[in-house]
Amino acid sequence: MRHDDQDADGGHTSSRRAFIRTSSAGVTAAALAATGAAPTSPAAAPETAVTAARLAGRPVAVTPACDGHETPAAMEGPLFKPQSPERGDLITPAVSGVRLDLTGVVYDTACTPLPGALIEFWQCDQNGDYDMSGFSLRGHQYTNSRGAFRLRTIIPRDYWGRWGRRAPHIHTQVQAPRGPVLVTQLYFPDDTRAYGRDFAALNASDGILNRACTIALAGPTGGAYTGAFDFVIKTTVQ
């Protein structure tokens, strides 16, 4: 069954999973391997030009540089499910589609990386379907000691909903320990190639899409993409 991912008020209060991170988060993050992989990733993804640059401490011009402004927010929609598994790899035997290895850093508005930040991801599959009975293509993770995350997933497909056809996107919630929640959606460049779909036309027709939240993609190489997106979030309620 295909689902619309937009409701009138976003449902932020009723569906939000509480996040109170204790001092143990810093210990966990500091113990992560220096690869920048998420703590729950079963295996490190292949190194790419993007990840190699990050590991070497070189700037990567993939998303707008941190300038103190928060990443644009978007409505949550009715399809968020609390209590998703903690994992950085959403590729399970039941999942097929065009692979995506997404990396990034979570910054505060002073452009300081944020260790232990919560990131929740959920998306539809290659058919435009969301899993509402389980947790396929759903998961959360915490940034490592350098504020970095890695997500192994697939590129989702477009689908019809109450607001018309939605362009392919990944839902995200990002939250610093005890901070406010940023809810947003990540999109794909016009020249993305997946499932025979015209991403340029889909993006142009989606009235909810925000171009500032476009993932920077490299590839496809071997049928898989490498992407990068950095988040900037507030750490205190204002």
C-alpha positions as CSV (number, residue, x, y, z in Angstrom):
1,M,0.0,0.0,0.0
2,R,1.3,3.4,-0.9
3,H,1.1,6.2,1.6
4,D,1.1,10.0,1.7
5,D,3.8,11.4,3.9
6,Q,2.3,14.8,4.8
7,D,-0.4,15.8,7.3
8,A,-1.8,19.1,8.4
9,D,0.4,19.8,11.4
10,G,3.3,17.4,11.1
11,G,2.4,15.5,14.2
12,H,5.6,16.4,16.0
13,T,4.3,16.3,19.6
14,S,2.3,13.1,19.5
15,S,4.8,10.9,17.6
16,R,8.1,12.1,18.9
17,R,10.3,9.6,20.6
18,A,11.8,11.2,23.7
19,F,15.6,11.6,23.6
20,I,17.5,12.2,26.9
21,R,21.1,11.4,26.3
22,T,23.2,10.8,29.4
23,S,27.0,11.2,29.8
24,S,27.5,7.6,28.7
25,A,26.8,8.9,25.1
26,G,30.2,10.6,25.1
27,V,31.9,7.4,26.2
28,T,30.2,5.4,23.5
29,A,31.0,8.0,20.8
30,A,34.6,8.3,21.8
31,A,35.1,4.6,21.5
32,L,34.0,4.5,17.9
33,A,36.5,3.5,15.2
34,A,38.2,6.4,13.4
35,T,36.5,5.5,10.2
36,G,33.5,7.7,10.9
37,A,31.1,4.7,10.6
38,A,27.9,4.8,12.6
39,P,28.2,2.8,15.9
40,T,25.7,0.1,14.7
41,S,27.0,-0.4,11.2
42,P,27.9,-4.1,10.8
43,A,30.6,-3.3,8.3
44,A,32.4,-0.3,7.1
45,A,31.3,0.9,3.7
46,P,33.9,1.2,0.9
47,E,35.9,4.4,1.1
48,T,35.0,7.1,-1.4
49,A,36.4,10.4,-2.4
50,V,33.9,12.1,0.0
51,T,34.7,9.9,3.0
52,A,38.5,10.0,2.2
53,A,38.4,13.8,2.3
54,R,36.5,13.7,5.6
55,L,38.9,11.3,7.1
56,A,41.9,13.4,6.1
57,G,40.2,16.5,7.6
58,R,39.9,18.2,4.2
59,P,36.8,20.4,3.5
60,V,34.3,18.8,1.2
61,A,32.2,21.1,-0.9
62,V,29.2,18.9,-1.1
63,T,26.5,20.8,0.8
64,P,26.4,24.5,1.6
65,A,29.0,25.4,4.2
66,C,27.9,25.9,7.8
67,D,26.9,29.5,8.1
68,G,25.1,29.5,11.4
69,H,21.7,28.9,9.9
70,E,19.7,25.8,10.7
71,T,19.0,23.2,8.0
72,P,15.5,24.0,6.7
73,A,12.7,22.1,8.4
74,A,9.9,20.1,6.8
75,M,6.7,18.5,8.1
76,E,7.1,15.1,9.6
77,G,4.0,13.5,8.0
78,P,2.0,10.6,9.4
79,L,4.4,7.7,8.7
80,F,7.0,8.1,11.4
81,K,7.2,5.1,13.8
82,P,8.8,5.4,17.2
83,Q,11.2,2.8,18.6
84,S,13.0,2.0,15.4
85,P,16.1,-0.2,15.6
86,E,19.4,1.5,16.3
87,R,21.4,0.8,13.2
88,G,23.3,2.6,10.4
89,D,22.7,-0.1,7.8
90,L,19.2,-0.4,6.5
91,I,20.1,-2.9,3.8
92,T,18.3,-6.2,4.8
93,P,17.7,-9.3,2.7
94,A,14.2,-8.0,1.9
95,V,15.4,-4.7,0.6
96,S,16.3,-4.2,-3.0
97,G,16.9,-1.1,-5.1
98,V,19.7,1.3,-6.1
99,R,22.2,1.4,-3.2
100,L,23.1,4.6,-1.4
101,D,26.0,5.2,1.0
102,L,25.2,8.5,2.7
103,T,27.7,10.3,5.0
104,G,27.7,13.6,6.8
105,V,28.4,15.6,9.9
106,V,25.9,17.2,12.3
107,Y,26.9,20.8,13.4
108,D,25.5,23.3,15.8
109,T,24.8,26.8,14.7
110,A,28.4,27.8,15.7
111,C,29.6,25.2,13.2
112,T,31.0,22.9,15.8
113,P,30.5,19.1,15.2
114,L,28.1,17.5,17.6
115,P,29.0,14.1,19.0
116,G,26.1,11.9,20.3
117,A,23.4,13.6,18.2
118,L,20.4,11.5,17.4
119,I,19.5,11.0,13.7
120,E,16.4,9.1,12.7
121,F,15.8,8.0,9.1
122,W,12.7,6.5,7.4
123,Q,11.8,6.2,3.8
124,C,9.8,4.2,1.2
125,D,11.3,1.4,-0.9
126,Q,12.0,1.0,-4.6
127,N,8.2,0.6,-5.2
128,G,7.2,3.7,-3.4
129,D,5.9,1.7,-0.3
130,Y,6.5,2.4,3.4
131,D,6.7,-0.5,5.8
132,M,4.0,0.2,8.4
133,S,4.0,-3.3,9.9
134,G,7.7,-3.5,10.7
135,F,10.8,-1.4,10.5
136,S,12.1,-2.0,7.0
137,L,14.1,1.1,5.8
138,R,13.7,2.6,9.3
139,G,16.4,3.2,11.9
140,H,18.2,5.6,14.1
141,Q,21.8,6.2,15.1
142,Y,24.1,8.6,17.0
143,T,26.9,10.6,15.6
144,N,30.4,9.6,16.5
145,S,33.0,11.5,18.4
146,R,33.5,13.8,15.4
147,G,29.9,14.4,14.8
148,A,29.8,12.1,11.8
149,F,27.3,9.6,10.6
150,R,27.0,7.0,7.9
151,L,23.8,5.5,6.5
152,R,23.7,2.5,4.1
153,T,20.3,2.4,2.4
154,I,18.7,2.7,-1.1
155,I,17.4,5.5,-3.2
156,P,13.6,5.6,-2.6
157,R,11.1,6.0,-5.4
158,D,8.4,8.6,-6.0
159,Y,4.8,7.9,-5.1
160,W,1.3,9.4,-5.2
161,G,-0.2,10.9,-2.0
162,R,-2.8,13.3,-0.9
163,W,-0.6,16.2,-2.0
164,G,0.1,14.8,-5.5
165,R,3.2,13.0,-6.6
166,R,6.1,13.2,-4.1
167,A,9.6,13.2,-5.5
168,P,12.0,10.6,-4.0
169,H,13.0,11.7,-0.5
170,I,14.3,10.5,2.9
171,H,12.7,11.6,6.1
172,T,15.0,12.7,8.9
173,Q,14.9,13.8,12.5
174,V,18.0,15.3,14.0
175,Q,18.5,16.2,17.7
176,A,21.3,17.2,19.9
177,P,21.3,15.8,23.4
178,R,18.4,17.5,25.2
179,G,18.0,19.9,22.3
180,P,15.0,20.6,20.0
181,V,14.2,18.3,17.1
182,L,14.9,19.2,13.5
183,V,12.5,17.4,11.2
184,T,13.4,17.6,7.5
185,Q,13.4,15.7,4.2
186,L,16.4,15.0,2.0
187,Y,16.1,15.0,-1.8
188,F,18.1,13.9,-4.8
189,P,19.7,15.9,-7.7
190,D,17.9,16.2,-11.0
191,D,20.4,13.9,-12.8
192,T,19.9,11.0,-10.4
193,R,19.3,7.7,-12.3
194,A,17.2,5.1,-10.6
195,Y,14.2,2.9,-11.5
196,G,13.8,4.6,-14.9
197,R,12.4,7.7,-13.3
198,D,12.8,11.3,-14.4
199,F,14.1,12.9,-11.2
200,A,14.2,16.4,-12.8
201,A,10.5,16.3,-13.6
202,L,9.6,14.7,-10.3
203,N,11.5,17.4,-8.3
204,A,10.0,20.2,-10.4
205,S,6.5,19.0,-9.7
206,D,6.8,18.5,-6.0
207,G,5.5,21.6,-4.2
208,I,7.0,20.5,-0.8
209,L,10.5,19.9,-2.1
210,N,13.3,22.2,-0.8
211,R,16.3,22.4,-3.0
212,A,18.5,23.4,0.0
213,C,18.0,19.9,1.3
214,T,19.4,18.1,-1.8
215,I,22.0,15.4,-1.2
216,A,25.2,15.7,-3.1
217,L,25.7,12.5,-5.1
218,A,28.7,10.8,-6.7
219,G,28.2,8.0,-9.2
220,P,26.6,5.7,-9.9
221,T,29.6,3.4,-9.6
222,G,28.8,-0.3,-10.0
223,G,25.1,0.6,-9.8
224,A,25.5,2.4,-6.4
225,Y,25.6,6.0,-5.4
226,T,27.7,7.8,-2.7
227,G,26.1,10.8,-1.1
228,A,26.8,13.5,1.5
229,F,24.8,15.9,3.5
230,D,25.7,17.9,6.5
231,F,23.1,19.0,9.1
232,V,23.1,22.3,11.1
233,I,20.9,22.2,14.2
234,K,20.0,24.2,17.2
235,T,21.1,22.8,20.6
236,T,18.8,24.8,22.9
237,V,15.1,25.6,22.8
238,Q,14.6,29.3,22.0
